[in-house]
Amino acid sequence: MFSRAFRSTKKYYWIIQGAGLVWFLGTFLILRNYEIETFQALIDAGIFTLLFVGMVTVLDRIFTFYNPKSGNMILLFILPLILSFLVVLLHRFSSAFAFADDLEYLEFLGQHFYLRWAILALAAMMITLLAVVMSRLEQQEETKNRELHMMELSKEAELSQLRQQLQPHFLFNSLNSISALVMSQPERAREMVVMLSDFLRGTIRKDLKAWTSLKEELEYLQMYLEIERVRFGHRLEVLFEISPDSEKLKIPQLLIQPLLENAIKHGLYGVTGEVKIHLSSKKDQHYLVIQIDNPFDPETPSQKGTGFGLSSLRRRLYLLFGRNDLLTTQKEGSDFSVNLKIPQPK
């Protein structure tokens, strides 16, 4: 009848004591109404209440941990009837032993035996039904909590997989560039190795579920851009337009870097001239809005990647926020723009 969580606290015992007190007062007043002496009524009600509390505890323990199937529902009626009969019988013998010399009281016990049993049996059945209902509700809640826990573990595993995809995608490109620079420009190759090491060390420490300020994320992006500038030289230019009120807003870590990498890939690969990529941010009500614009050649075949692209980023946003409308793209002529909206934590 009572939540399992109550059993480990004093609250459970307060509920039992409260129910026992109500039963004691009710029994005492009924006995006084039958003109039973006050002392006898107190003893009778006390014995009856102790037995009642014991019956409640037994029924609660049985039906909290045992839910009868549809074919065994008869137990919900038979067991309370048997227990209540035993309680009334035990009460009769105990009270008769306590007042063995009072023939009038003994006659009263015999005359009202079945009435007392009927009242107690009705209460026992109600307690049993309540215990079964509460037990099933607790089981449903536990099942729901397990499902939510499994979903959370699944989300964490998928986020971890996305993180593992992020590092090789960028790492392979950088290693190819280092390989190309080793013979022709060894100093630049050594410089790129050092920057790549610092960048990957920072990436490993980051948590895809953790939040950081936009300002800190932009500092991390500058490290990434330094590596890319070694690869592309003067051809790559990234312009930042960051509104002051957006720098302190929060963003999940490593969320912008894949977008910027995507812009560089589609903006510079296959192009020989200089390319300008524009990154802007602003605060829009309860959102941090980030937009990245890059040029692209509509006639150039799309670049093949390792699978970590906008679709993977959309998946990550869905895992974090449960929404599919936070990342949008738009093409206008030779310009490609990505718009990212980050709901701010309350």
ZIBELHU-V279859 format. One record per residue. N is the residue number from 1. RES is the residue in one small letter. D_LAST is the distance of its C-alpha to the last C-alpha in Angstrom with 1 decimal. Layout:
# ZIBELHU-V279859
N_RES_D_LAST ; N_RES_D_LAST
This chain:
# ZIBELHU-V279859
1_m_37.9 ; 2_f_35.4 ; 3_s_32.3 ; 4_r_33.2 ; 5_a_30.4 ; 6_f_32.3 ; 7_r_35.4 ; 8_s_34.0 ; 9_t_33.1 ; 10_k_35.1 ; 11_k_33.4 ; 12_y_35.7 ; 13_y_38.8 ; 14_w_37.8 ; 15_i_37.6 ; 16_i_41.0 ; 17_q_42.5 ; 18_g_41.2 ; 19_a_42.7 ; 20_g_45.9 ; 21_l_46.2 ; 22_v_45.9 ; 23_w_48.5 ; 24_f_50.8 ; 25_l_50.7 ; 26_g_51.4 ; 27_t_54.3 ; 28_f_55.7 ; 29_l_55.8 ; 30_i_57.3 ; 31_l_60.0 ; 32_r_60.8 ; 33_n_61.1 ; 34_y_63.8 ; 35_e_65.5 ; 36_i_64.8 ; 37_e_65.4 ; 38_t_62.3 ; 39_f_62.9 ; 40_q_63.5 ; 41_a_60.5 ; 42_l_58.3 ; 43_i_59.7 ; 44_d_59.5 ; 45_a_55.9 ; 46_g_55.0 ; 47_i_56.6 ; 48_f_55.2 ; 49_t_51.6 ; 50_l_51.8 ; 51_l_53.0 ; 52_f_50.3 ; 53_v_47.5 ; 54_g_49.2 ; 55_m_49.3 ; 56_v_45.7 ; 57_t_44.7 ; 58_v_47.0 ; 59_l_45.8 ; 60_d_42.1 ; 61_r_42.7 ; 62_i_44.8 ; 63_f_42.6 ; 64_t_39.3 ; 65_f_40.5 ; 66_y_42.9 ; 67_n_42.1 ; 68_p_45.5 ; 69_k_45.9 ; 70_s_47.1 ; 71_g_50.7 ; 72_n_50.3 ; 73_m_48.7 ; 74_i_52.0 ; 75_l_50.9 ; 76_l_48.4 ; 77_f_51.5 ; 78_i_54.2 ; 79_l_52.4 ; 80_p_51.3 ; 81_l_54.9 ; 82_i_56.5 ; 83_l_54.2 ; 84_s_54.6 ; 85_f_58.4 ; 86_l_58.5 ; 87_v_56.6 ; 88_v_58.9 ; 89_l_61.9 ; 90_l_60.8 ; 91_h_60.1 ; 92_r_63.6 ; 93_f_65.3 ; 94_s_63.3 ; 95_s_64.0 ; 96_a_67.6 ; 97_f_68.1 ; 98_a_66.6 ; 99_f_68.9 ; 100_a_71.8 ; 101_d_74.3 ; 102_d_72.7 ; 103_l_74.2 ; 104_e_72.6 ; 105_y_69.1 ; 106_l_70.0 ; 107_e_71.3 ; 108_f_68.0 ; 109_l_66.0 ; 110_g_68.2 ; 111_q_68.1 ; 112_h_64.2 ; 113_f_63.5 ; 114_y_62.5 ; 115_l_60.5 ; 116_r_58.5 ; 117_w_58.0 ; 118_a_56.9 ; 119_i_54.2 ; 120_l_53.0 ; 121_a_53.1 ; 122_l_50.9 ; 123_a_48.4 ; 124_a_48.5 ; 125_m_47.9 ; 126_m_44.9 ; 127_i_43.5 ; 128_t_44.2 ; 129_l_42.5 ; 130_l_39.4 ; 131_a_39.4 ; 132_v_39.8 ; 133_v_37.0 ; 134_m_34.6 ; 135_s_35.6 ; 136_r_35.0 ; 137_l_31.6 ; 138_e_30.8 ; 139_q_32.3 ; 140_q_30.3 ; 141_e_27.0 ; 142_e_28.2 ; 143_t_29.2 ; 144_k_25.8 ; 145_n_24.1 ; 146_r_26.6 ; 147_e_26.0 ; 148_l_22.2 ; 149_h_23.1 ; 150_m_25.6 ; 151_m_23.2 ; 152_e_20.8 ; 153_l_23.9 ; 154_s_25.0 ; 155_k_21.8 ; 156_e_22.1 ; 157_a_25.7 ; 158_e_25.2 ; 159_l_22.7 ; 160_s_25.3 ; 161_q_27.9 ; 162_l_26.2 ; 163_r_25.9 ; 164_q_29.6 ; 165_q_30.4 ; 166_l_28.7 ; 167_q_30.8 ; 168_p_34.3 ; 169_h_33.7 ; 170_f_33.3 ; 171_l_35.7 ; 172_f_38.6 ; 173_n_38.5 ; 174_s_38.5 ; 175_l_41.3 ; 176_n_43.4 ; 177_s_43.0 ; 178_i_43.9 ; 179_s_46.9 ; 180_a_48.1 ; 181_l_47.8 ; 182_v_49.6 ; 183_m_53.1 ; 184_s_52.7 ; 185_q_50.2 ; 186_p_49.8 ; 187_e_48.1 ; 188_r_45.3 ; 189_a_45.1 ; 190_r_44.8 ; 191_e_42.1 ; 192_m_40.1 ; 193_v_40.5 ; 194_v_39.0 ; 195_m_36.0 ; 196_l_35.5 ; 197_s_35.7 ; 198_d_33.0 ; 199_f_30.7 ; 200_l_31.2 ; 201_r_30.7 ; 202_g_27.3 ; 203_t_26.5 ; 204_i_27.6 ; 205_r_25.4 ; 206_k_22.2 ; 207_d_20.1 ; 208_l_19.2 ; 209_k_16.1 ; 210_a_15.0 ; 211_w_12.8 ; 212_t_14.4 ; 213_s_14.4 ; 214_l_16.3 ; 215_k_19.0 ; 216_e_19.7 ; 217_e_19.9 ; 218_l_22.3 ; 219_e_24.4 ; 220_y_24.7 ; 221_l_25.8 ; 222_q_28.4 ; 223_m_30.0 ; 224_y_30.1 ; 225_l_31.7 ; 226_e_34.3 ; 227_i_35.5 ; 228_e_35.6 ; 229_r_37.6 ; 230_v_40.1 ; 231_r_40.6 ; 232_f_40.8 ; 233_g_41.8 ; 234_h_41.9 ; 235_r_41.3 ; 236_l_37.5 ; 237_e_35.6 ; 238_v_31.8 ; 239_l_30.5 ; 240_f_27.0 ; 241_e_25.6 ; 242_i_22.2 ; 243_s_20.8 ; 244_p_20.0 ; 245_d_16.6 ; 246_s_15.5 ; 247_e_16.8 ; 248_k_13.9 ; 249_l_11.3 ; 250_k_10.6 ; 251_i_12.8 ; 252_p_14.4 ; 253_q_17.7 ; 254_l_21.0 ; 255_l_19.6 ; 256_i_21.5 ; 257_q_24.7 ; 258_p_26.0 ; 259_l_25.5 ; 260_l_27.4 ; 261_e_30.0 ; 262_n_30.5 ; 263_a_31.1 ; 264_i_33.6 ; 265_k_35.3 ; 266_h_35.9 ; 267_g_36.5 ; 268_l_39.0 ; 269_y_40.7 ; 270_g_43.9 ; 271_v_43.7 ; 272_t_46.0 ; 273_g_44.8 ; 274_e_41.9 ; 275_v_38.4 ; 276_k_35.5 ; 277_i_32.0 ; 278_h_29.4 ; 279_l_25.7 ; 280_s_23.4 ; 281_s_19.7 ; 282_k_17.9 ; 283_k_14.7 ; 284_d_14.8 ; 285_q_12.4 ; 286_h_9.0 ; 287_y_11.1 ; 288_l_13.0 ; 289_v_16.5 ; 290_i_19.3 ; 291_q_22.9 ; 292_i_25.9 ; 293_d_29.4 ; 294_n_32.6 ; 295_p_36.1 ; 296_f_37.9 ; 297_d_41.4 ; 298_p_41.4 ; 299_e_44.9 ; 300_t_43.9 ; 301_p_43.2 ; 302_s_39.7 ; 303_q_39.2 ; 304_k_39.2 ; 305_g_36.5 ; 306_t_35.8 ; 307_g_33.3 ; 308_f_30.1 ; 309_g_29.2 ; 310_l_26.8 ; 311_s_27.3 ; 312_s_26.1 ; 313_l_23.0 ; 314_r_22.3 ; 315_r_22.7 ; 316_r_20.3 ; 317_l_17.6 ; 318_y_18.5 ; 319_l_18.4 ; 320_l_14.9 ; 321_f_13.3 ; 322_g_16.3 ; 323_r_17.1 ; 324_n_20.2 ; 325_d_19.6 ; 326_l_17.6 ; 327_l_20.8 ; 328_t_23.7 ; 329_t_27.1 ; 330_q_29.8 ; 331_k_33.4 ; 332_e_35.5 ; 333_g_38.9 ; 334_s_38.7 ; 335_d_35.0 ; 336_f_32.2 ; 337_s_28.6 ; 338_v_25.4 ; 339_n_22.1 ; 340_l_18.9 ; 341_k_15.5 ; 342_i_12.3 ; 343_p_9.1 ; 344_q_6.4 ; 345_p_3.8 ; 346_k_0.0
